[in-house]
Amino acid sequence: MKKIAISALKVLGAVTLISQVQLVSAQSNYPNKPIKYIVPVAAGGGSDMVGREVMDKLGKVLGQTIVVDNQGGGGGVIASQNTARATPDGYTIMQGYVATHGTSPATRKLPYDAVKDFTAIGMIGSTPNALVVNNSLPVNNVKELVAYLKANPGKVSYGSAGQGSLTHLSAELFKAQTNVFMVHIPYRGIAPAITDLIGGQTQVMFPGLAAALPHVKAGKMKILAITGKARHPTVKDIPTLEEAGLKGFDAVQWYGVVGPANMPPAIVKTLNDGLAKVLTSPELKAKLAQEAIEPTPMTPDEFGKYIQADIARWTKLAKEKKIQLD
């Protein structure tokens, strides 16, 4: 009986050793087959373009094909669930962004944990939101807007791309930091919200810079400031809200790469190193500039902490403003 037990232990030990060797071998040979990159939106549009351009360059650096898989629906919930449930071997990764790993976890009950169920791989980049107003509003800077809002409580409304969106929460953050009141008018997407701002049905908005710029350049709306920690190269003469006196107002639309929880560190490093390399490409920088995105390389640890801080920021605001979408 003792001999059988000892033999069984030896077999178990051998199997464990073989498994460890195979795991190490798989990591050292990574990637040796195509990688699936889940983009949590439908094909077309800025977010999809970001994913395709970055993954095309990353695939060439890694010497392997990266297949973009668009999984729209549920505000990114479907894509996030499928990624979280995938085998953490580096062959299924996802484009996490401010909605899936920032504003949604702060305002909704989700079937996934945006921190615990994922491995942070690296940041791609970010783009600021723009504080814009209808041309008829008699203001030309943030100070004048705040004064106007305080002098006209309840008479001004702001549009957003929908409840819980970054455009919504940015405006609520603005209200909280300036102690002003505006009526929220949520839309189904950014396009109709911009149309009504231009038409005067709403007066204030925080769209993404790329969405706002064509209308600003056409003289259809006024831009007063941008979010973020520094001025943006495409609108160098426009101050940040931080410069305008709103300390810590660095809310931005960001994009990054995440994978299922417990991915091997060696594979994470391979992906992060490759991502950091492609983000220095002048060609990629030019492509990202079309969406006003500034490449922002980060280590996996830095990116993980960034996600946690973003969720914490919006969770605090959502609780203060009682913004809960369920």
N, C-alpha and C positions, 0 to 999 in steps of 0.2 A: 504494500500500500504506500509505504514511504517512498519507494523507488518510483512509483507511478506519479506521485505528487511532485517529486524532484524533476522528473522528465517533463511534466506538464509546465512547470515553472521555467525550465530551460527553453521549451518551445515558445512560451509566451514572451520570454526575454528576447529570443531570436526574432520573433515577429515584430516586437516593438523596435528592435534595432534596425530591422529592414525598413520599417515604416519611417523611422527617423532619417535613415540614409536617403530614402526616396524623396522625402520632404526637402532635405537639403539640396538634393540633386535638382528637384523641380524648381527651387528658388534660384539656384545658380544658373540654370538654363533659361530662366524667365526673360522674355516671353518666347515660347516655342510654338505658339498657335495664335490665331486671331483673338483680339480683345474686343469685348462688347462694351460700348460706351453709351449708357442710357441718358438721353436728353429729355427732361420732364415736361416738354412742350411739343406741340404739333410741328411738323416740318414747315420751314419758312419763318421769317422774322429774325429779330436780332439775336435772341438767345440761341436759336438753332444755328445761326451763322457762326457764332462764337465757338460752339462745340465742334462744328465741322472743320473750321479753319485750324483750331488748336490741335485737334486729334489727327488731322492730316499731317501736320508737321511733327507731332509726337511719334506717330507711327513710323515715319522715316528715320527718326533718331533711334528708335528702339529696334528698327529692322523688322517690324511686324505690322500686319494690317490691323487697323482699329475701325471697327464697324459701328457707325452711329445708329442707334436704335431710338427713334422718337416714341415716347410713351406719354402722351398728353392725357389730361383728365384728372379731375379731383384736385386741381391746384397743385399738382406735383405729388399727390399722395400715392397714386398707383405706382409711379416710377420709384418713389422712395421705398415703398414696401417691397417691391421686386428686388431692389438693390440690397436692402437689409437682409432679405431671405437668401440671397445668393451665396454660393460657396466662396469663402474669403481667400481665393487663390490668385487674385489679381486679374482674372479674365472677365470679370463683370465689375465695371466701375460706373460712376454717374457724375453728371454735372449738377452738383449741389449749388444752390444760389440763395439769395436773400429771402425768397418766399419759402422754399422747402426747409431751410436751416436758419431761419431768422424770424420773420414776421408770423408765419403760420403756427410754429410751435408756441408763440406768445399769445395767440388769439384763438386757437382752436384745440379741441381734444383730438389728437392724432393717433392712428394705430401704429405709430412708430416713435421711438425716442430719437430725436435729432442728434443727440450726442452719443448715448450709449450703444445705439444700433449701427453706428458708422465708424469708419476709420478715416480721419482727415488726411488727405494726401498732399494737397497744395492749392494755393490761391492762383487763379488765372488773372483776374484784374477787377477793377471797379469803375463805375461811372457815377458822377454826382446827379442829384436831382436839382432842378432849377425852381426857384421861387419866381413865378410869373404872375402877371396881373393883366386884366382886360385893359385895353388902351384908354377907355373912358375913365378909369380910376385916376383921380388927381394926385398920384404919388409917383416918385421917381427913385426912391431908395427904401431900405428897410425901416429906417427911423420914421419916415413920412407915412409908411404903411401902418406901422404900429399906432402912430398918433391918430390916423384916420379911423382905424378900427375902434379905438377907445372913444373917439368922438361920435361914432355911429354904431353902437352896440346892436347886434342882431340884424343889421341892414345889409351885411355882406355875407355871401356864401362862397364856399370853396368846393370844387369838384375833385373826384378821385377816380381811380380805375376800378374801385370796388372796395367793399368793407374788408378791413384787415390788410389791404395792400400797402406797399411802402408809400405810395402817394397819400394814402389816408393817414397812416401813422406819422409821417413827416409833418403834415399839417397840424395834427394833434400835438406833436412835440413843440411845434412853433407856438401854438396857442398856450401851452403850458409854460413855456419859457418867457413869453411876453405878456402873459396875463390878459389876453384878448379873447373875444368870442366871435366865432364865425359859424354859420350853419353848414353842416356837411351834406353834400349831394353826391351820393355814390352812383357810378355808372358801370356798365358792363364792358370794361376795357378802357384803354387810354384814348383811343380815337374819338369816340363820342364825347368824352369829357373835354377834350381839347376843342372840338367843334362848338360846344356850348360856351366855353370860356371866350372864344373868339366872338361868338354871337352875343355875348353879354348876359346869358342866362345865369352864369356864375361869374365871379370876379377874381378869384384867386385860385392858384393850383400849384402843386409840386410835381410836375411830370419829370421823367428822365431827361437829361440834357439833350440826348440825341433826338428824342421825340419833339422837344421844344424848339430846337435851333432853326429848322426850316421856317417856322412861323415867326420866330423872332426876327430872322433875317428879312422876311417878307414884310415886316412892319405890322404884323397882325396881333402881336402881344408884346408886352414889355417884360424884360428879365431884370430882376432886382438883385438877386444873389444866387449862389449855388451852395449846396451842402458839401461836406468833405473838409479835409484838413488843409488843403492848399488850393490856390487858384488853378483853373483848368487851362491848358494851352490853347484850346479853341476859343476861349472867351477870357483872355488875359486881363481885360479891363473890368471884369465883373468880380466883385468881392465875394468872399465866402461869408456865410452867416456868422461864423466865428469872428471874422473881422468886423462884422456889423454889431458885435457885442453879445452874441448868443453862444456862450462858452460851451464847448463839447458837442456842438451840433454838427457831427461828422457822419450822419446817416447817409449811406450810399447804396446803390444797387451793385451787388458784387456777385461774381461767379467763381466757382472753384471745383476741384475734383475730390470726390469722396468714394469710398468703397464700403463693403460690409465690415462689420466689427471684426476685430482679431485678425486682420491681414498680417502676414509675416513682415517684420521690419525691413528685411532685405528687399522684398518686392516693393514696399512703400518707398524705400530710398531710390530704387531704380526708376520708379515713376516720377518721383519728385525731382530727381536729378535731370531727367529728360525734360520735364515741364519747365524747369528753370532755364534750361538751355534754349528751348524753342521761344520762350518769352523775350529773348534778346534779339530775335530775328527782325530786321528792319521791315521785311515783307509782312510778317505777322502783325507788327506794331501798326503798320499802315492799314491793314484790314480791320484791326480792332478800333482804330481811330474813327472808322465809319460809324461806330456805335458810341463814340466818345469814351471808349474804355482805355484806361491806363493800365498796362501790365503791372502786376504787383506780386512778384515772386515771394513765397514764404516757405519756411520749413514746415513739415507736418505738424510739429509741436506748436509753432506760431499760428498756423491756420486753425488748429483745434481750439486754441485759446481764443482766437478771433471769433469763431462760431459761438462759443460759450458766452462771450461778452456781448455779442449781438443779440442773442436770445434773451439774455438777462436784461439788456437795455429795453427791448420792446415789451418784455413781460412786465417790467415795472410800470411802464407807461400804460399798458393795457389794463392793469389792475387799478391804477389811479383814475383812468378815464372810463373804467367799467366796460371795456371793449371785449366782448366774448361772443364769438360767432356761432356757438353751438346752442 
